[in-house]
Amino acid sequence: MRYCLIIFTLFTSFSGFTQELTAWEVLEKSIAFHDPYHAWANYKGEFSVVMETPSSSQRTSKIALDFPKSYFSLQVEKDSDTYMYKIQQDSCSINLNNTDNPSPEEIAKLGLSCERGAMFKNYYTYLYGLPMKLKDPGTILSPKVQKRRFKQKEYLVLKVKYTKEVGDDTWYFYFDPKTYAMEVYQFYHDESKNDGEYILLTGLEDIRGIQMPKTRAWYYNKDDKYLGTDILAAIND
């Protein structure tokens, strides 16, 4: 038996045999890279995001989160307007240009609503909570780890779908095979039509111990058309 074990060890060493990681293991390694102190689950703090697009003026968003208190706020500055959503559990308020009671005409002009505020809450907590959010209920993680070449680089790729109550899109998340940093993600409404978008992530910003991607550049899948870039910055208390 001892000789069999020696032969097996030599065989696996010289043949380049490596144990394949499961999708769950890749996800755990990526979370360990981005959130080494497990800070996201009880996150309390602020950060800002500057959005630059070819067809519109710059938009600056200041996001505040307090998960233990179920609190979210978003303050947006664009052109000559400043508006803010505050959401805490089932309570929602809207402030426009320092007025807590803006007129219906002012609200309609900018398309403000508590439903839109909730959409922004889901958007920011999902994107800036990745890859940790891939452990949320309703996430269906394909067990097979794919290997893909994208923009001249090899990646480990996880495929994710969601239960009907959560979402209909199909997502792919691309991880550096050495560090397990998340560097690209991509989604499709209907993959057979090559619709949807891909997002290139570059740089890292330390947000209360969480390594969040510094910039997100958005493109259409179908023609690589550039859509815009989000630039993240920490807000020091």
N, C-alpha and C positions, 0 to 999 in steps of 0.2 A: 504493500500500500504506500509505503514511504517513497518508493521509487516512482510510483504512478503520479504522486503529487509533485515530485521534482520535475518529471517529464511534462506535466500539465503546466507548471509554472514557466518552464523554459519555452514551451510552445506559445503560450499567451504573450510572453515577453517579446519573442522574436517575430510573432505574427502581427504585432501592433494591436492586439485585442484590447478594447476598452469597453467598459460597461456603459450601455446607453442609459441616459437619464430619462425619467418619466417627465411628463408635462408638469406634474405637481412639483417635482424636485427642481426643475428649471425655474418655476415661479417662485418657489421658496428662496432660491439663491438670488434671484433678482430683487426680491423684497429685502433680503439681507443686505444687498448693495445699496438700495435706495432709502431704506428705513431701518438702519442697523440698530436703533434704540427703541424700535416699536412705538414711535412717537405719534404716528398718524391716527391711531384709534382714539386717542384722547387729545387730539390737536386743539390748541387754543392760540390764535395769533393772526397776523395780517400779512398780506403780500400784495404787490401791485403787478398789473399786466398791461403793457402798452401794445395795442394792436395796430399794425401798419398794413394797409391794403392799397393796391394800385388805383382803385376806383373811388376811394373815399378818404376823408380826413382822418387823422390819427385819433384813436380813442384810448383813454387811460382809465383803467378800472382798478379800484382798491377793494380787495376782498377781505372780509373779517370772518373768521370761523371760531366757534366755541362748541365743539361737539358735546362735551358734558352737559351743556345747557341747551342743546339743540338750537343754536343761534347761528344765523347767517346774515351778513349785510354786504351789499354791493353799492359802491359809489362810483358813478361813471361821469367823466368829463369829456365832452365832445362838442367842438365848435363853441358856441356861446352858452351851452346848457350844462347844468350839473343836476343829476338826479340820483336818488338813493332808494334802494329797497332794504327793508329790515324784516326778517322773517324769524320768528321764534315759535317753534312747534306749529300751532294752527293760526298764529297771529301774524298779520302782514300789514306794513305801512309803506307809503310812498311819499317821498319828499322831492319836490322839484324846485330848483333854484331857491333853496332855503325857505320854501313854503310847504307846510305840512298839509295844506288843503288846496292843492292846485285845482284850477277849473277843469271841467270835463273836456273843454276844447284844448287846453294845454296838454292834458293827459293823452287825448286822442292823437294830437299832432306828433307826439313821440312814440306812440304805441305802448304806453305804460299800462301795466296791469299786474295784479298779484299772480296771475297764472304765468305771465312772462317772468316775473321774479322767481317763481318756483322753478321754471325752466333753467334760468341762469344758475340757480343754486345747484341743480342736478348736473349742469354742464361743468361748472368749476370744480365741484367736489369729485366728479368722476375723473376728469382729465388730470387734475393736479393731485389726485389720490392714487394714480396708477404707479406701479402695478399692484399696489395693495388692494385696490377695489376689485381685483379679479377674484378675490375670495368672498365677495358679497353673495348673499342668497340670490338665486335666480341666474347665476352665471354657470354656463355649461362649458367646461373646459375639455376639449378633445384630448384623450390620453396620449396620442402620438405626437412626438416632437418632430417637426419638419426641419429640413435643412434647405435653406434657399439662398441664392445669390441676389442681392438687391443693391443697385448703385455701386457696383464693383466691390462689394463686400459680402462675405459669407456670414449667415446668421442662423441661430436657432430660432425657430418660429413656433408660436403657440396659436392654435385656432380656437376662437371663442364664439359661442352663440349664447342666446339668452332665452329664458322662458318667455312665453307670450306676454305675461304681465309686465315684464321688464323692457323688452325691445325685440325688434325683428331683424336687425342688421347682423351681418357676419363680420367679425373682427379678426385681424391677424396682428400679433405682437412680435417684434423682431428684437432679439437679444444678442449682444456681443457674446461669442462663445467662450471667451476667456474671463471677462469681468462680470457677465450677466447683466450689464447695464442695458436698459431699454433704450433703443436708438431710433426705432421707427414703429409706427403703427398704421394700420390701414383698415378701412371698413367698406363694405358693399351693402347696398340695399338689395341688389340682385346681381350676384357674382357673374352669372352667365352673360350679363350685359356690360360687364366691366365698368359699372357706374361707381359712385362713391368717391372717396378721397384717400390719399395717403399723407402722412405727416412725418417730416424729418425732424429729429430732435438733436440739438447740438448744445454742448456745454452743460454745466451743472450749477445750480444755485442752492446754497445751504439755507434752508428754511426751517429754523428750529430743529436742526439735526436731521432733517429729511433732505436727501439729495434729489431735488426736482430738476427736470430739464430746463435749461436757461431759455432756449428759443425753440419755438415750434413753427415750422414753415409748412404751409398747407398747399396741396396740389390735387388736381383732378386725376383719377386713375386713367381715364380714357385717353387723355392727350397731354398729360403732364403740365397742364396750364397752372401757372402760379396764382394762388388766391390771396395769400397774405401771410404775415408772420406775427406771432405773439412773443413778446419779450418779457420775461419774468424778473422781478426785483424784490429783494427782501425789504421790509419796512422795519426799521429799528425802533424799538419802544423808547 
